[in-house]
Amino acid sequence: MTTKNRIKRFTLLQRLSHIFLIITFLVQSATGLGRMYMETDFGQWLCWIFGGYETTLEVHIWFGLIMLGGFVLHACYLVSKINWTNFPKSLFGPDSMLPRGADIKDFFQHVAWFFGLRPAPAFDRWGYWEKFDYWAVFWGMVIIGVTGLLLAWPIATSRIIPGWSLNVMFWIHRIEAILAMGHVFIIHYFIAHLRRHNFPMDRGMLEGSVSIEDAIHERPAWIERLESKGLLSGLLVSDAAFSQRIVQYLIGFVAMGIGVFLLIGAIVNAPYIHL
């Protein structure tokens, strides 16, 4: 008999959306860094992968459009998930990704716990760091997307806004992209995968479920809420088959490996580019 030792946390659509974001973000990072670092062997090698300097720009633009299309679909998905009969109160429930006052309290209690001053906070379904991650990507997508669209067709853009503003858009686009890559390749990788109980990788977003023991330890408020409503047993699932876990680890390690490679390459070659 198969043991149901995991709890379902993400739907198939959410997992596919995350994989879509992984692929498009890594392509955008590689093509953007390739052109930014074209004066170095690192940048030239990245551009070579995508067919050269000019082709790399075309790939960057087209994958940017694909990413923006996915963002629009995600926004439509969010609207469809709103409980309009209980609006706007439904936006601030425990299953919502919108920040709440409790998140601020959890943050300071968590910091105090780091130093042994307070007990660990009892997190619900989403931790404050997960909400920060989500909204950082959300608003970052808006900033990068708008500036990217304006830069992709500069002649048409200059008919609407002054030509000098393209230089401003260029730097906003580049700085936001650097911040996004730094956050994902350092902070997100560490929090999601390299913490002690997640190491070497958190399979939650790929498999859709997490260990019930880990959930009880890190998100006791979520488990207690589900138990009180009689929903917990319906969310319990079995672990994936061994072959499926191998595929999940392979996808995760390849994605993380590419990100770390781009991060190290960008840092090592930074002194050799002229901004």
C-alpha positions in Angstrom: 0.0 0.0 0.0 1.4 3.4 -1.0 1.9 5.8 1.9 0.4 9.3 1.5 3.3 11.2 3.2 3.1 14.4 1.2 0.6 17.3 1.0 -0.5 18.9 -2.3 0.6 22.5 -2.5 0.6 23.5 -6.2 -1.7 22.7 -9.1 -0.6 21.3 -12.4 -1.3 24.7 -14.0 0.8 26.5 -11.4 3.7 24.0 -11.9 3.6 24.4 -15.7 3.6 28.2 -15.3 6.7 28.0 -13.1 8.5 25.8 -15.7 7.5 28.3 -18.4 8.9 31.2 -16.3 12.1 29.2 -15.6 12.7 28.6 -19.3 11.9 32.1 -20.5 13.8 33.8 -17.7 17.0 31.7 -18.3 16.9 32.4 -22.0 16.3 36.1 -21.4 19.2 36.2 -18.9 21.6 34.4 -21.2 20.8 36.5 -24.3 20.8 39.7 -22.3 24.2 38.9 -20.7 25.5 37.7 -24.0 25.0 41.2 -25.6 26.0 43.0 -22.4 29.3 41.1 -22.2 30.0 40.9 -25.9 33.5 42.4 -25.3 34.4 39.2 -23.3 34.9 35.6 -24.2 32.0 34.8 -21.9 29.6 37.1 -23.8 30.8 36.0 -27.2 30.3 32.3 -26.3 26.7 33.1 -25.1 25.9 34.9 -28.3 27.5 32.0 -30.3 25.0 29.6 -28.7 22.1 31.7 -30.0 23.5 32.2 -33.5 25.5 35.5 -33.2 25.2 39.0 -31.9 22.2 40.1 -34.0 20.3 36.8 -33.7 20.8 36.9 -30.0 18.9 40.2 -29.9 16.0 38.6 -32.0 15.8 35.7 -29.6 15.8 38.1 -26.7 12.9 40.1 -28.2 10.8 37.1 -29.2 11.2 35.4 -25.8 10.5 38.7 -24.1 7.2 38.8 -26.0 6.5 35.2 -25.1 7.2 36.0 -21.5 4.9 39.0 -21.6 2.2 36.8 -23.1 2.5 34.4 -20.2 2.3 37.3 -17.8 -0.9 38.5 -19.3 -2.4 35.0 -19.1 -1.3 34.8 -15.5 -3.0 38.1 -14.7 -6.2 36.7 -16.3 -5.8 33.6 -14.2 -5.6 35.7 -11.0 -8.8 37.5 -11.9 -10.6 34.2 -12.5 -9.5 33.0 -9.0 -11.0 35.9 -7.1 -14.1 35.1 -5.0 -16.2 38.0 -6.3 -19.1 37.2 -4.0 -16.9 38.1 -1.0 -14.8 40.9 -2.7 -12.6 42.6 -1.5 -12.4 40.6 1.8 -11.5 37.5 -0.2 -8.3 39.2 -1.4 -6.8 39.1 2.1 -7.5 35.5 3.2 -4.8 33.1 4.3 -4.6 31.6 0.8 -4.0 34.9 -0.9 -0.6 36.1 -2.1 -1.4 39.7 -1.1 0.7 40.9 1.9 -1.1 41.1 5.2 -0.3 42.7 8.6 0.5 39.2 9.8 3.4 39.0 7.3 5.1 42.0 8.9 4.7 40.4 12.3 6.0 37.1 11.1 9.0 38.8 9.5 10.2 40.5 12.7 9.5 37.4 14.8 11.5 35.3 12.3 14.4 37.7 12.6 14.2 37.5 16.4 14.1 33.7 16.1 17.4 33.8 14.1 19.0 35.3 17.3 17.2 33.0 19.7 15.1 35.8 21.1 11.6 34.5 20.0 10.1 31.2 19.1 9.7 30.6 15.3 6.6 32.0 13.8 3.8 29.6 12.8 3.5 30.3 9.1 0.4 29.7 7.1 0.3 28.6 3.4 2.6 31.3 2.2 5.6 32.8 4.0 6.4 36.5 3.8 9.5 35.7 1.7 7.4 33.8 -0.8 5.0 36.8 -1.2 8.1 39.1 -1.6 9.4 36.7 -4.3 6.1 36.7 -6.1 5.4 40.4 -6.1 9.1 41.2 -7.0 8.6 39.1 -10.1 5.2 40.6 -10.8 6.3 44.2 -10.7 9.6 43.5 -12.2 7.8 41.9 -15.2 5.9 45.2 -15.7 9.1 47.3 -15.6 11.2 45.1 -17.8 8.3 44.4 -20.1 7.3 48.0 -20.7 10.9 49.2 -21.2 11.7 46.2 -23.3 8.8 46.9 -25.7 9.9 50.5 -26.0 13.5 49.5 -26.8 12.6 46.7 -29.2 11.2 49.1 -31.7 13.2 52.3 -31.1 12.1 54.2 -34.2 8.4 53.7 -33.5 9.0 54.6 -29.9 10.8 57.8 -30.7 7.7 59.0 -32.6 5.8 58.8 -29.3 8.4 59.9 -26.7 11.6 61.9 -27.0 14.6 60.0 -28.4 16.7 60.7 -25.4 14.3 58.9 -23.2 15.3 55.6 -24.8 18.7 56.0 -23.0 16.7 56.2 -19.7 14.6 53.2 -20.7 17.8 51.2 -21.6 19.3 51.8 -18.1 16.0 51.0 -16.3 15.7 47.8 -18.3 19.3 46.8 -17.6 19.3 47.6 -13.9 16.0 45.9 -13.3 17.3 42.8 -15.2 20.5 42.7 -13.1 18.5 43.0 -9.9 16.2 40.2 -11.1 19.1 37.9 -12.0 20.9 38.6 -8.7 17.8 37.9 -6.7 16.8 34.7 -8.5 20.3 33.2 -8.8 21.4 34.1 -5.2 18.5 34.7 -2.8 15.8 32.6 -4.4 18.1 29.6 -5.1 19.3 29.7 -1.5 15.9 30.1 0.2 14.1 27.6 -2.1 16.8 24.9 -2.4 19.9 25.3 -0.2 18.3 25.6 3.2 19.1 22.6 5.4 15.7 20.9 5.2 15.4 21.6 1.5 18.9 20.6 0.4 19.8 19.8 -2.3 16.5 20.8 -4.0 12.9 21.6 -3.1 10.8 19.4 -5.5 7.6 21.1 -4.4 7.1 23.3 -7.5 8.0 20.4 -9.9 6.1 17.6 -8.1 3.3 19.8 -6.7 3.6 18.4 -3.2 5.8 18.8 -0.1 6.6 16.5 2.8 3.9 16.5 5.4 6.6 16.5 8.1 8.3 19.6 6.6 4.9 21.3 6.3 4.0 20.6 9.9 7.4 22.0 11.0 7.5 25.1 8.8 3.8 25.9 8.2 1.9 24.6 11.3 -0.8 27.3 11.0 -1.6 26.0 7.5 -1.9 22.4 8.6 -4.0 23.4 11.7 -6.3 25.4 9.5 -6.8 22.5 7.0 -7.4 20.0 9.8 -9.9 22.3 11.5 -11.9 22.5 8.2 -11.5 18.8 7.5 -9.6 19.5 4.3 -6.2 17.9 5.2 -6.9 14.3 4.3 -8.1 15.3 0.8 -4.8 17.0 0.1 -2.6 14.1 1.1 -0.8 12.4 -1.8 1.9 9.8 -2.3 5.5 10.6 -3.3 6.3 10.5 -7.0 7.8 7.3 -8.5 11.6 7.0 -8.4 11.9 7.7 -12.2 9.8 10.8 -11.8 11.9 12.1 -9.0 15.0 11.6 -11.1 13.5 13.7 -13.9 12.5 16.4 -11.4 16.0 16.5 -9.9 17.5 16.6 -13.4 15.3 19.6 -14.5 16.0 21.4 -11.2 19.7 20.9 -11.2 20.1 21.9 -14.9 18.1 25.1 -14.3 20.1 25.9 -11.2 23.3 25.1 -12.9 22.6 27.4 -15.8 21.7 30.2 -13.4 24.8 29.8 -11.2 27.0 29.6 -14.4 25.5 32.9 -15.7 25.9 34.5 -12.2 29.6 33.5 -11.9 30.3 34.4 -15.5 28.8 37.9 -15.0 30.7 38.5 -11.8 34.1 37.3 -13.0 33.9 39.2 -16.3 32.4 42.4 -14.9 35.7 44.3 -14.7 36.2 43.7 -18.5 33.1 45.4 -19.8 32.5 49.1 -20.5 29.1 50.2 -19.4 
